[in-house]
């Protein structure tokens, strides 16, 4: 038992072992350097480091560390952590972690008042909650498996290269600065409640059997070489422009989404996928895209749409609305079904596509209206009615009335939707 220890001069420890001990209220007033040390089954509480802290070739096994204060920067290199718990940590400067292996490690309530640099960090079955970084995050060769991250907040930007998430969940986290992400691979990952306040650039992204829900991007998104396999993106909104050039969606779905700016999906490929209940406020480009066994349901395009030079095979578009010009020039279609309302010009140059029949106008789904409210794109909630008519209710009314009444009701419904769109947009 070591209690109330004070070290006024620099400390250097090498080849040490501390096991089954209690260390509390220790104060280190100067630099501390620890090398080749092993800590097993210890409790360390209320420790203060006033100088720099350097840890290398450290082995931690079954330790409980709580209430640690480091006023300056910390450096950790070649560390192994197995079944450890860290709580209430505050680092006053930058934190650098290189070559770390962690398993069953819990980090809770941690603040880093500087840049965090992670390189060669691998974590399995870890839990990280209430982690706040005031400045930037720089990560390289970072992998997380069967782990949970919750309430992670990065006050600056993020530069991440070679990130792997396997059966890992990230909840209720925020990224405030601009980010540059390269080579991201998600397998069995779940991201929910993620907010990004600045521009995000992603290169080489792959998601397999993963779920992205309640994702909020307040600025532009640029994603190149993105692949979604058996994955889903739901209940999300993107207020800036979204560029997903040459993206691939295989057995994947986009549902309950709102795009506040332009959407670029040129040279993209959709295979056995679906897009449901989506509103796109800006212009949309699907130029030179490929569609195979794809279904679009209740999709509203408020800007211009470009499908030119695209190939469609077993493509179905149901209850879609196109407010402005739509370009189907030089498209190749096979088993093409289009049930939509077109309110502007349709370009059909050098294509075998026939002019589609007018279908039932889609309403704005309640889930998307909720996303619009959250994104503050609607100036007043009073503009959005509490109830929208359902199609089954309309059919019941039609059965009770004669043909003249049916025609009058449909015309009134069209007027209602036109006024609704004018109020919303």
C-alpha distance (Angstrom), angle and dihedral (degrees) to the residues before:
residue distance angle dihedral
X1 . . .
X2 3.79 . .
X3 3.81 114.9 .
X4 3.80 135.2 171.0
X5 3.80 96.4 3.0
X6 3.83 121.4 169.2
X7 3.81 124.9 -162.8
X8 3.82 113.3 -171.8
X9 3.82 99.0 177.9
X10 3.82 132.4 55.1
X11 3.80 113.2 -72.2
X12 3.80 127.9 -148.4
X13 3.80 122.3 -176.1
X14 3.80 124.8 -177.3
X15 3.80 131.9 174.2
X16 3.80 94.9 5.3
X17 3.79 134.4 149.9
X18 3.81 128.8 -158.5
X19 3.82 117.3 -177.5
X20 3.81 135.2 172.5
X21 3.79 92.6 -5.9
X22 3.79 138.9 135.7
X23 3.80 118.8 -134.0
X24 3.80 118.4 -179.3
X25 3.78 140.6 167.8
X26 3.80 94.4 4.4
X27 3.82 118.7 164.7
X28 3.81 125.7 -158.9
X29 3.81 112.0 -170.0
X30 3.81 98.0 -174.1
X31 3.78 142.5 25.5
X32 3.82 117.6 -35.8
X33 3.80 120.9 -159.3
X34 3.80 120.1 -175.6
X35 3.82 121.9 -177.0
X36 3.79 131.1 177.0
X37 3.76 96.6 -5.1
X38 3.82 131.8 150.9
X39 3.81 125.4 -150.9
X40 3.81 117.4 -171.7
X41 3.80 129.8 179.0
X42 3.80 96.5 -16.1
X43 3.78 136.1 147.1
X44 3.81 115.1 -141.5
X45 3.82 118.1 -178.3
X46 3.80 138.8 171.6
X47 3.79 98.1 4.4
X48 3.81 122.5 168.4
X49 3.83 126.0 -159.0
X50 3.81 112.8 -172.7
X51 3.82 94.3 177.0
X52 3.78 135.3 44.8
X53 3.80 119.0 -58.1
X54 3.81 123.0 -146.5
X55 3.81 122.3 -176.2
X56 3.80 123.3 -179.7
X57 3.80 134.0 169.8
X58 3.78 90.3 4.0
X59 3.82 124.6 163.0
X60 3.80 118.7 -157.3
X61 3.81 120.5 -173.0
X62 3.81 126.6 174.2
X63 3.79 97.2 -19.9
X64 3.78 130.2 152.9
X65 3.81 112.8 -149.7
X66 3.80 120.0 179.6
X67 3.82 137.4 170.2
X68 3.78 102.9 11.4
X69 3.81 121.5 168.2
X70 3.79 123.0 -163.9
X71 3.81 113.2 -179.9
X72 3.82 95.2 -169.4
X73 3.79 136.0 34.7
X74 3.78 125.1 -54.4
X75 3.79 130.1 -146.5
X76 3.81 124.1 -162.2
X77 3.81 123.0 -178.5
X78 3.80 133.8 173.6
X79 3.81 96.9 -2.1
X80 3.80 131.2 161.8
X81 3.80 119.6 -157.4
X82 3.81 122.2 -175.4
X83 3.82 123.9 175.4
X84 3.79 96.8 -14.7
X85 3.79 131.8 148.4
X86 3.82 124.2 -149.7
X87 3.81 119.8 -173.9
X88 3.79 134.6 174.4
X89 3.81 100.8 7.2
X90 3.80 123.9 168.8
X91 3.81 122.2 -173.9
X92 3.79 114.9 -171.3
X93 3.81 96.5 -161.2
X94 3.77 140.4 25.3
X95 3.81 122.3 -40.6
X96 3.80 122.9 -146.2
X97 3.82 122.3 -173.0
X98 3.82 119.7 -179.0
X99 3.80 127.9 176.9
X100 3.79 100.2 -1.1
X101 3.80 127.1 165.7
X102 3.80 114.9 -163.6
X103 3.79 131.0 179.3
X104 3.81 128.0 174.6
X105 3.80 89.8 -5.2
X106 3.81 121.7 156.0
X107 3.80 122.9 -159.1
X108 3.80 116.6 -177.3
X109 3.80 132.4 175.0
X110 3.79 101.0 2.6
X111 3.82 129.0 162.6
X112 3.80 125.8 -168.5
X113 3.81 114.1 -170.2
X114 3.78 95.4 -162.0
X115 3.80 144.3 31.8
X116 3.81 117.2 -39.1
X117 3.81 116.4 -147.1
X118 3.80 120.1 -169.9
X119 3.79 122.6 -178.3
X120 3.77 126.7 168.8
X121 3.81 94.4 -2.9
X122 3.80 118.0 157.7
X123 3.80 122.9 -176.4
X124 3.81 130.1 -178.2
X125 3.81 124.4 -171.7
X126 3.78 92.5 -5.6
X127 3.81 128.7 156.3
X128 3.82 120.7 -150.6
X129 3.81 119.4 178.1
X130 3.81 135.0 165.7
X131 3.81 94.0 12.1
X132 3.82 114.3 163.3
X133 3.82 124.6 -173.3
X134 3.80 113.8 -173.3
X135 3.82 95.7 -164.3
X136 3.81 136.6 27.8
X137 3.78 130.4 -38.9
X138 3.80 120.0 -138.8
X139 3.79 115.2 -174.6
X140 3.79 132.5 172.4
X141 3.80 128.4 176.8
X142 3.78 93.9 2.4
X143 3.81 120.6 163.8
X144 3.80 130.7 -179.8
X145 3.79 124.1 -172.7
X146 3.80 128.2 -174.1
X147 3.79 89.6 -13.0
X148 3.81 136.8 138.1
X149 3.81 125.4 -140.0
X150 3.79 118.3 -175.3
X151 3.80 133.1 175.3
X152 3.79 95.7 2.0
X153 3.80 112.1 168.1
X154 3.81 125.5 -170.3
X155 3.79 112.7 -169.8
X156 3.81 94.8 -167.7
X157 3.77 133.2 35.9
X158 3.78 131.1 -64.9
X159 3.79 132.3 -127.5
X160 3.79 109.7 -172.6
X161 3.79 128.7 171.4
X162 3.78 126.7 179.9
X163 3.81 101.9 5.0
X164 3.80 120.0 173.6
X165 3.80 124.2 -169.8
X166 3.80 117.5 -174.6
X167 3.81 119.2 -179.2
X168 3.80 87.2 -23.5
X169 3.81 128.3 142.8
X170 3.81 128.1 -152.0
X171 3.82 117.4 -169.1
X172 3.82 136.7 -176.7
X173 3.81 97.7 -8.0
X174 3.82 133.9 149.6
X175 3.79 137.4 -149.1
X176 3.80 113.5 -168.1
X177 3.81 104.9 177.8
X178 3.79 133.1 58.1
X179 3.78 115.1 -75.8
X180 3.79 137.6 -153.3
X181 3.80 113.5 -163.4
X182 3.80 125.6 -178.2
X183 3.80 132.3 -177.2
X184 3.81 102.8 3.2
X185 3.79 119.1 176.8
X186 3.80 121.4 -172.6
X187 3.81 122.4 -176.5
X188 3.78 118.9 174.5
X189 3.82 89.3 -12.0
X190 3.79 126.4 152.1
X191 3.81 122.3 -156.9
X192 3.78 116.8 -177.2
X193 3.79 132.5 167.1
X194 3.82 96.2 10.3
X195 3.83 117.5 161.3
X196 3.81 123.1 -166.0
X197 3.81 114.8 -171.9
X198 3.83 100.2 -175.5
X199 3.79 140.1 39.7
X200 3.78 116.7 -56.8
X201 3.81 125.6 -158.1
X202 3.80 117.5 -169.5
X203 3.79 125.5 -176.9
X204 3.82 124.9 -174.4
X205 3.80 102.5 6.4
X206 3.80 125.8 173.2
X207 3.81 128.1 179.9
X208 3.80 120.8 -176.1
X209 3.82 122.6 -175.9
X210 3.79 87.7 -16.4
X211 3.80 134.3 139.7
X212 3.81 127.7 -142.3
X213 3.82 112.7 -172.4
X214 3.80 133.7 171.0
X215 3.79 93.4 5.1
X216 3.82 112.9 169.6
X217 3.81 121.4 -165.3
X218 3.79 113.9 179.6
X219 3.81 96.3 -176.0
X220 3.81 137.0 34.6
X221 3.80 124.4 -47.6
X222 3.81 123.6 -154.1
X223 3.80 114.7 -173.4
X224 3.80 121.5 174.2
X225 3.78 127.2 -177.4
X226 3.77 92.8 9.3
X227 3.81 120.5 168.1
X228 3.80 127.1 -170.4
X229 3.81 116.9 -171.3
X230 3.80 119.8 -178.6
X231 3.79 88.5 -22.2
X232 3.79 136.3 128.0
X233 3.80 138.1 -144.8
X234 3.80 113.1 -163.0
X235 3.78 143.1 168.8
X236 3.82 94.6 5.9
X237 3.79 137.4 132.8
X238 3.80 134.1 -154.3
X239 3.80 114.5 -164.4
X240 3.81 98.3 -174.6
X241 3.77 129.0 52.7
X242 3.80 116.3 -63.1
X243 3.79 120.2 -148.8
X244 3.81 115.5 -171.0
X245 3.79 98.5 166.6
X246 3.82 115.1 -172.4
X247 3.80 93.0 -4.3
X248 3.79 122.0 168.0
X249 3.80 125.0 -144.6
X250 3.80 115.0 -173.2
X251 3.80 118.2 177.8
X252 3.79 88.5 -21.7
X253 3.80 136.1 128.8
X254 3.81 140.4 -143.3
X255 3.79 112.5 -160.0
X256 3.82 137.8 169.4
X257 3.80 97.2 3.4
X258 3.79 137.4 149.0
X259 3.80 126.0 -157.1
X260 3.80 112.9 -165.6
X261 3.81 96.1 -171.5
X262 3.79 138.6 28.9
X263 3.80 119.8 -42.1
X264 3.81 119.0 -147.1
X265 3.81 117.4 -166.2
X266 3.78 99.8 151.3
X267 3.82 117.5 159.1
X268 3.78 89.9 10.0
X269 3.79 127.1 147.6
X270 3.81 126.2 -139.4
X271 3.81 118.2 -172.5
X272 3.81 124.2 175.9
X273 3.80 90.2 -20.5
X274 3.80 138.0 129.7
X275 3.81 138.6 -142.9
X276 3.80 113.9 -160.4
X277 3.82 134.7 176.2
X278 3.80 97.9 -4.2
X279 3.81 128.7 153.1
X280 3.83 120.3 -162.0
X281 3.80 113.3 -168.9
X282 3.82 97.5 -174.5
X283 3.77 133.7 48.0
X284 3.80 119.2 -59.4
X285 3.80 127.8 -147.9
X286 3.81 122.0 -163.5
X287 3.80 91.8 159.4
X288 3.83 115.1 160.8
X289 3.79 92.0 0.6
X290 3.80 128.9 148.1
X291 3.81 123.6 -133.1
X292 3.81 122.3 -171.5
X293 3.80 122.3 170.1
X294 3.79 93.0 -15.8
X295 3.81 129.0 152.4
X296 3.82 126.2 -158.7
X297 3.81 113.2 -166.1
X298 3.79 127.2 -177.9
X299 3.80 95.1 -12.3
X300 3.81 118.5 160.2
X301 3.81 121.0 -158.1
X302 3.80 111.3 -166.8
X303 3.83 94.7 177.5
X304 3.77 135.4 44.2
X305 3.80 118.5 -56.6
X306 3.81 125.4 -150.7
X307 3.82 117.6 -161.5
X308 3.80 94.0 156.7
X309 3.83 120.9 144.9
X310 3.80 90.9 10.9
X311 3.80 130.8 137.3
X312 3.80 122.6 -135.1
X313 3.81 127.0 -169.3
X314 3.79 121.0 169.7
X315 3.79 91.5 -7.8
X316 3.80 122.1 165.0
X317 3.79 127.1 -171.8
X318 3.81 114.3 -175.6
X319 3.81 129.3 -177.8
X320 3.80 93.8 -8.6
X321 3.79 126.4 154.5
X322 3.81 126.3 -150.6
X323 3.79 111.5 -167.7
X324 3.81 97.8 -177.2
X325 3.79 141.3 22.6
X326 3.82 118.2 -32.7
X327 3.81 121.7 -161.2
X328 3.83 118.6 -154.8
X329 3.81 94.6 162.9
X330 3.82 117.9 153.1
X331 3.78 93.1 -0.7
X332 3.80 123.1 153.2
X333 3.78 115.5 -144.4
X334 3.79 135.7 -172.4
X335 3.82 123.4 171.7
X336 3.81 89.4 -1.5
X337 3.81 117.9 173.0
X338 3.80 119.9 -175.5
X339 3.80 122.8 -179.6
X340 3.80 105.9 169.0
X341 3.79 147.5 120.0
X342 3.81 118.5 -112.6
X343 3.79 116.7 -162.7
X344 3.81 97.2 178.7
X345 3.79 141.5 29.7
X346 3.82 122.8 -40.5
X347 3.83 118.5 -152.7
X348 3.82 113.7 -150.2
X349 3.81 104.8 171.4
X350 3.80 120.6 157.6
X351 3.78 94.2 -9.1
X352 3.79 136.2 118.4
X353 3.78 90.8 -138.9
X354 3.77 113.3 119.7
X355 3.79 123.5 -141.9
X356 3.81 104.0 -85.8
X357 3.75 124.1 -125.5
X358 3.77 118.8 -109.7
X359 3.79 111.6 -97.2
X360 3.77 135.2 -171.2
X361 3.77 114.2 -59.3
X362 3.80 113.1 -115.1
X363 3.77 121.7 -126.2
X364 3.78 124.3 -136.1
X365 3.82 105.5 -95.9
X366 3.76 116.4 -119.9
X367 3.79 90.7 -123.9
X368 3.81 90.5 57.7
X369 3.81 91.5 46.0
X370 3.81 87.2 55.1
X371 3.81 89.9 51.9
X372 3.80 89.7 51.0
X373 3.78 90.8 52.7
X374 3.80 91.0 49.9
X375 3.79 91.3 49.0
X376 3.83 90.4 51.2
X377 3.78 92.7 -126.0
X378 3.80 92.6 129.9
X379 3.82 111.3 70.9
X380 3.79 94.9 -151.3
X381 3.78 134.0 17.0
X382 3.80 88.4 -141.0
X383 3.80 89.1 73.8
X384 3.80 90.7 65.0
X385 3.80 114.3 74.2
X386 3.79 118.0 -130.5
X387 3.77 91.7 -131.4
X388 3.79 130.6 39.1
X389 3.82 118.5 -165.7
X390 3.77 115.3 -103.4
X391 3.78 121.4 -138.8
X392 3.80 94.2 -124.7
X393 3.81 90.0 55.0
X394 3.78 90.2 51.5
X395 3.81 90.4 50.7
X396 3.80 91.7 52.5
X397 3.81 90.1 53.3
X398 3.79 91.0 48.9
X399 3.80 92.1 55.5
X400 3.80 90.6 56.1
X401 3.81 96.8 48.3
X402 3.78 133.2 61.3
X403 3.81 126.3 -110.7
X404 3.82 94.2 -88.0
X405 3.76 91.8 53.3
X406 3.82 90.0 48.5
X407 3.80 91.2 55.6
X408 3.80 92.3 47.7
X409 3.81 92.2 49.1
X410 3.81 92.8 50.4
X411 3.78 91.2 50.5
X412 3.80 91.0 50.0
X413 3.80 89.9 49.0
X414 3.82 91.0 53.0
X415 3.80 90.3 49.9
X416 3.78 89.7 49.6
X417 3.81 92.8 53.7
X418 3.80 92.5 45.3
X419 3.80 90.9 53.9
X420 3.80 90.6 45.2
X421 3.80 92.3 53.6
X422 3.79 91.4 47.6
X423 3.79 91.4 52.8
X424 3.79 93.9 46.1
X425 3.78 99.8 43.0
